[in-house]
Amino acid sequence: MTRRPPRLPSRPLLRLGWLACLLAVSAWACRYSVRDTGFVDLGLESYRLRWVPNPALSADAIATVRARASGLLRESNLVWDDGSDPGMAPSGPGLVLRDAEGRPLGLPIPVATDPEAVLRSIEAAATSPLRERLYRECLGAYAVLLLVEGADVAANQRVARDADAAIAAITRLLPTLPKPVDSPPRLLTLPQDRQRAEPVVLWGLGLDPAPADAPRVAIVFGRGRRLGAPLEGPLVTQTALRDRLLLIGQDCECDLDRAWLRGPLLPGRWDRDLQQAALGALGFDPGNPMVRAEISRIVERGPQNPGRRRPPSAGTSLGYSEESVEAPDVVVGDATEPEASGTEAVPTPTSATAARETTQDAGNAAGAGRGLWLALGGGAVVVLASGLGLWFRAARR
């Protein structure tokens, strides 16, 4: 008695099975958050550094500076301008940094006739203590809020309290985000007396490097990428900071406006040590060409829903008020370790009832977030199991 060979599954059933499997896998396909995209250099930034020598410098000195300049800018997103574009030249001898839009920043050279002084100024364009601090903090933290203090002491204190309260609110939501981050946002403070030493940072964040009366706040994440325009004076509130911080933890494939993913990177040096640290912290290589191409595709695609332009509001969903709490901030350059600006400093409720309602709202929001992901995961498992069942059933016929 001859044994009949097993029949191959029919094409419709086979296709249906594979389609179900692909749908289940695609439910988990988006593995990047907005924070992840901040570590990827999308090629949108182009900082050019141009030097016009002082006429008193000899030809040998000029050649020495130009030969060593490219090495000082290595592993940074600054490019040495060889002077081929006459429209980008400074009005006189000096050093000028320009962004992709042509916005200039003149950099001081203490002794313009000393080649070593010129090289030190070029080095200062590529790195500084504050940029190194921001890079280190962004590697581990969810994000960094940089508070640039103004002359108004009371306004500085209010903004610091609002920033700490916003950090506390986001810290409570971190476990419910699509890709949780262990370390909460951090607050760094740049006092007025330190601002003149960091002109490239302030200019790169879209701020006027000159000290101002009102405090200013910029949110930085990833590889020093800025989130939105900086906030200044009365525009700095708990609600504004919470809403922006909430964006960083969102799925980069969602329908938020892709303009939030296009913030400029700080001009600076992202060396091999930082690259390796990012690889270990993220679980993927942000410098990999395939990763860069995938995230570039996401950023360039534009929003899926053009009507949704405003970021999700953490304040309205959690029921927080605009009360402020006292919490220590972290001063840039302080010899001590950063204090608890990333700890939970919850806005003080006005009554016991308000406290219970705020806690209950936060718990409901967290539970809703976890429930949504559990539901999506369960649905993916059901679809996958159904697809495999159809395939095996077709194979047995």
Secondary structure by P-SEA (a helix, b strand, c coil): ccccccccccaaaaaaaaaaaaaaaaaacccccaaaaaacccccbbbbbbbbccccccaaaaaaaaaaccccccccccccccccccccccccbbbbbbccccbbbbbbccccccaaaaaaaaaaacccaaaaaaaaaaacccbbbbbbccccaaaaaaaaaaaaaaaaaaaaacccccccccccbbbbbbccccccccaaaaaaaccccccccbbbbbbbcccccccccccccccccaaaaaaaaaaaaccccccccccccccccccccccaaaaaaaaaacccccccaaaaaaaaaaaaccccccccccccccccccccccbbbbbbbbcccccccccccccccccccccaaaaaaaaaaaaaaaaaaaaaaaaaaaaaaaaaaaaaaaaaaaaac
